[in-house]
């Protein structure tokens, strides 16, 4: 019997649906400082993604007198996003992902990882790391063709 994945691939792997991290997600929804959420839940990509997105928002709004837009917040965002990305990869692998295949944006627990990849893409672009930016966009496309658009990266 041939089964079609939700992404239309007859032979590809089934989409990975990460488990919920209810405590971290609830804390962020209730407005808890993402620093505290990341400290309490260091494996939660969603906390690292939020830290990265917040730092990017701060960093992208600052231009030094010499016109440079790379600053502490952009570098911090890169580090936060990289952490969220790696914590997400660990969780994906523990849930059967083999380094390829669908990770649907529509499944909310997947969004922490995908947001971390999106933030890493933005931070990489900000520091001029074009190869990393392209790799992140490729990964988002491989995970879910809609993810980049959802993250404002199209």
N, C-alpha and C positions, 0 to 999 in steps of 0.2 A: 504494500500500500504506500503510495506517495502522498506525503503530507506537505501542504503549503504553509510556510510561515506567514505571520501577519504582514511581513514585508514583501511577500510575493515571490520568494525564492523557494523553488521546489526542493532543492537539495541542501540548502543552507541550514545552519543551526537554528534552533528555536531561540526566540528572544530571551534575554536574561532579565528577570524581574527581581531586583534586589529587595531584601526584607526591609521593612520600615524601621527607622530609628526614632520611634515615637517620642522619647524623652528629649532628644536634641531638637527635633522638629517643633515640638510643642513649646519648648523654651524660647526658640527663635520667634515663633508666632506670638508669644506673649511679651515680646520686646526685651528679653534678657540679652544683655551685652554679649555679642558673639565671642568675645574673648573668654568670658566665663563658660559659655557653651562649649567652645573648643577645649578648654581646660578640663571640663567635666566629662566630655565625650570626644577624646582625641582621635577616635577612629571614624568620626562622623564627617564625611566629605561636605555635607551641607553647611556645617559650621565654618570650615575652612573656606568654602566658596563664598559665604557671606562676608567673612573677613577680607577676602581678596576683592570682592566687588565694592565693599565700602572703601577700602584703601585706594582702589582705582578711581572711584568717584572723587575722593579727596585729591589724589595726585594729578588727575587729568584737569582739574580746575586751577592748577597752579602753573604759572609760567615764570621762571626765573628772569631777572632783568636781562640776562644774555640770550633769552629766547628758548632756553633749554626746558623741556617738559619732563625730563627724567629726574625724579627726586626720591626722597626716602619712601614716600607712600607708594610710588610705582614699584620700587624694588621690594618693599614689604608685600605688596599685592602679588608679585611674581612668586615670592617664597610661600605665601599662604596658598596660592593656587596650585603650586607644585605639590605641596603637602596634601591638599585635598584630592588632587589627581592620583597621587600614589596610594593614599588610603583607599580611594575608590577602586583602583586596580586590584589591590589586595582583596577587597570584598567581592569584586566581580569574579576573580579567580576562584575564591572559595565557594562561589555559587555557580560554577561550571563554565564560565567564560574562558575560551581558549585563546584569547588575543584578537579575536575577530567575531563578527556576528552582531545581530541587533541588540541594542540597549535602548529600548523605546523611551522617548521623552514623555509620552503619555502616562507612563507608570511613575507616579510622583517620587517614590523612593530612589529612582534612577537619576532624578534631577540634580541631586547634590553632586554626584560625579560629573554629570554633563555640564553643570554650571562651573565647576572647578576647571574643566577643560576649556570652557569658553573664556573664563577669567584669565587662564594661562595664555590663551591666544592673544587677548587684548594686552596683557602685560608684555608678552614677547614682542608684539608689534611696537609697543611704546619704547622698548629699549633697542629696537632695531634688529631683533633676532628673527629675521624673515624665515629661515628654515624651520624654526620651532613653531612660528605662527602657521605656516603651511601644514606642518604635521598635525597640529591641533585641529585645523579645519578639516583635514582628511579624516582624522579620528572621529570627529563629530559627524561627518558625512557617512562614515562606515557604521557608526552606532545608530544613527537615525537621521535620514536626510532632512528632517524638519528641525533638528536641534539648533543648527546655526541661525536659522531665521528666528526661532523662539528666543535666542540669546542676542538678537540684534547684530549678528555677524555676517549677514548676507550682503 
